[in-house]
Amino acid sequence: RFDEAEPDYKEGLRIARIHENRMQGPILANLADLLCATGRFRDGLENAELSLSRLKDFYAADDWRMAHLASIRGGCMVRLGDEEAGGALLRDGHKRLETRKGPGFLFTRLAKDRLGLLTSDVD
């Protein structure tokens, strides 16, 4: 379903950029997640960095969004071979999401799934 979602994310991002809409950050985060999940890790990290900037501008008080993005970035980094730094982001993102939103929250569950990328012991 990634192939179906990607054009929609890109179209949503195009529209959000035209209107300088605050949804650019969340859309970029979702696009980063999709790119990393489909093997385009560097493109995913690039989108994650752009997302971080937008999230800080519009959602600084919503730490769960930053935690979600940390998990996405960590997953990309682990897939690129940086398990130490990526693992730290994965663990931190998951812990923050679980603490603030609980284990049943969609993004907490996705972050927990990403912990499975780690080959070292998971807390």
C-alpha positions, -999 to +999 in steps of 0.1 A: +000+000+000+031+022+002+029+028-036-007+040-032+002+063-002+033+080-016+016+101-043-010+112-018+016+123+007+035+142-020+003+159-032-007+168+004+028+182+009+026+202-023-007+218-012+005+224+024+036+242+010+015+264-013-006+275+017+023+275+042+001+251+062+014+237+095+006+201+083+039+202+064+057+187+094+034+158+100+032+150+063+070+151+060+072+127+090+048+103+074+066+105+041+100+100+058+085+068+075+073+056+041+106+062+024+126+044+051+101+015+051+107+011+013+145+012+014+151+049+006+168+056+039+187+087+030+157+103+014+137+093+045+163+110+068+162+141+046+124+143+049+127+137+086+151+166+091+127+189+071+099+176+093+118+183+125+122+220+115+084+223+107+073+204+139+095+227+160+078+257+143+042+246+148+040+218+173+067+225+199+043+218+227+032+184+213+061+163+225+045+131+211+050+144+176+087+149+183+089+114+199+072+099+169+097+116+146+126+104+168+114+069+163+112+073+125+146+089+124+160+061+145+146+035+123+161+050+092+195+053+110+194+017+121+186+006+086+216+026+074+238+007+098+240+032+127+225+010+154+240+030+183+226+065+175+195+051+157+188+027+186+190+056+211+164+075+191+142+044+188+143+037+225+138+074+235+109+079+210+091+047+222+096+055+258+083+091+255+053+079+234+044+052+258+047+075+288+027+103+273+001+085+252+001+049+264+008+016+248-024+015+227-018+048+209-011+041+172+022+059+171+034+041+203+026+008+186+045+018+155+075+029+176+074-005+194+074-023+160+105-002+150+123-014+181+123-048+163+149-034+139+175-035+167+198-065+169+211-056+203+192-061+235+160-040+237+149-026+270 
